Amino acid sequence: MRILFDNGTPRGLARFLGGHTVVEARARGREDLENGDLIAAAEAAGFELLVTTDKNMQYQQDLTGRKLAIVVLEHSQWPMVKMVADSVAAAVDAAIPGSYFEVEVPFQD
């Protein structure tokens, strides 16, 4: 599966997503795009899944009929995301076009 990491997604997560191709939005010149434009550009480029930390995405975007699935991390603090990397990988593996899934990430001050 081709996966696009939004700006807030920790790059270290990619190593837990074996068998998938991961690209960061900034590497594709997409770091300034708003959610709707980012989703459209990702779909046009053939990405099948977006990993983001934007919890408002489901309220801001209509995912009906989308080819892109979305997995949302509650926040981007890498030590905490690393603790739930298996849950993220499971959400990625279960994703289907138009699906939306939030992964709970514990928060540490």
N, C-alpha and C positions, 0 to 999 in steps of 0.2 A: 504494500500500500504506500502511496506517496503522501507524506505528511508535511504540513507547513506549521512551523512553530511561530506563533505571534511574538511580538517583542518581549513580553514579560515571562515567557516560558524559559526556564533554565536549560541551557544547552546540554548539561550533563545528563539530562533525561534521555537523550537520544541513544545512549549506549544501552539502555534498558529496553529498547524497542527493536530488537534484532529481527531481521527479516523484512524490515520496512526501510524506505528511503526517507530520510528526514532532511528538510531544508529550512533554514531560518529566514523569516520575512526580510530582515535587513540585508541578507546576502542576495536577495532577489530584487532589492530596491523598493520593497513594499512597506518599509517601516512607517511611512507617513500616511498610509491609506486608512480611512475610517472603516468601521466594521463591514458595512454593506459593500463598499468598494473592495475591501480586502477579500471578502468571500467571493465576489464575482471574479476578481483577478485570479484567485486561487483555483476556482473551478475552471476558468478559461485556460489556465496553465496545466490542468490535468491532476491537480491535487485532489485527494479523496477525503482528507481529514485535516482539520485545523485544531491545534492545541493552543489554548489561550488561557489567560487569567482574568478575562473580562466576564464577570459573573452576570452582567446585564445583557449579554448577547442575546439570550433567549427572549428577552422582552423587547429588544430593539429591532430584531430581525425576524422575518417570517421564514421559517425553514421548510415550509411546505414546498414540495417539488424540487428541493435542492439536491444536487448530486454530492454535496460535501457534508460530512458528518463533523460534529464539533464535540471536543472533550475540553471541559473547563476545569482548571485547577483553582482551588479556593484562594491561593496566593502563591507567590513565586519564591519563597524562601527555600533555597536549595537544600539545606540539611533536612528540612521537614518534608519537602517533596521527595527526596531520596528515600525516606522512610516508607512512603506509600507508592513507590515506583512500580511494584507488582500490581497494585490496583489500577494504576494508570495504564500499564501494559494490557491488563485484562479489558479495560474500557476501550482501548484502541482496537484490540482484537475482535471485540464484539460490535464495533461500530458498523452501522449500515447507512446508506445515503439518507441524508435528512435527519439523522438522529442527533440527539443532544444529551450529554451525560456530564454531570458534575462529580469530581473526585474530591472527597473531603481530605483536606490537608491540615494536620494539627499546626497550631501557631505557637511560636516560641518568642518571648520578648527578648 
